[in-house]
Amino acid sequence: MIGVMANEDRHKQMAQAIGLFPMLQKRGKFLPRRVSIACYGPSLADTYKQLKRPIISVSGAHDFLVDRGIIPDFHVDCDPRPHKPEMLRKPQEATTYLMASVCHPLFWKALEGHSVRLWHLINGDDLDTVAWVAKNHPDGMKSMIGGGSSVGQRAMNVAAALGYRKFDIHGMDCSFTENRHAGAHTGSQQVETLVKAGDRIFKTTKQMLQAAIEMEHFLQKQDAEVRFYGDGLMQETAKILRGRHETRDSRLDERIIHGRNQRDKRGVFSSGASA
């Protein structure tokens, strides 16, 4: 998570995690099957019954699914702040927890006796943390994973380390109407803002909008197959991008397939005022 904790404090928490659990080992090649990622946006409440295994949950989606009889195959968390472990109250024997080493130490008590794999979170060009890992945990150099500012985007990179490049994403709304999440959330309330995508206006926050912008760039640059479920700012953005590609190539199917040579530099969003 970019900007939520100074590197000195992040490295202290990473040091506490090293040695508690095995490190995540990356696969050498991609798998042909798809993977579902369950984020915690409001639309997860509308689409969770459409989830197909294997399922990766993030944040509060874990307990949301467990309460509805769906046990995730994997769970990803990467937030170092102390309120996040409060959202993981029902760890499951059948779930493998793929946790960033920077996560708050309270997670490790909650996950004692469960299947856990650690990885080192790298934010953008954070060479300071890369150097820290090289010095303090050289065996972890192969378990470093980058990604965007949201746990949903980071989960995609963790899934790629497991060998997946075809994603079905639920609840990555990056916006909200009444409720900001599919269920209860222990984080602080962020300032609302409005943003326009196409002909629609969405209520969001600065942090959610940043995540949507990062995902827009990902879709245009990376060689991955992504399907979005539900309705929200991110899903609308995906529809706009798909429409642009269909205009250029009528043979494009209903999947959103963005190769490296298909980049469209036009942005999707128009900024709005704070609410």
Disulfide bonds with the S-S distance in Angstrom:
none
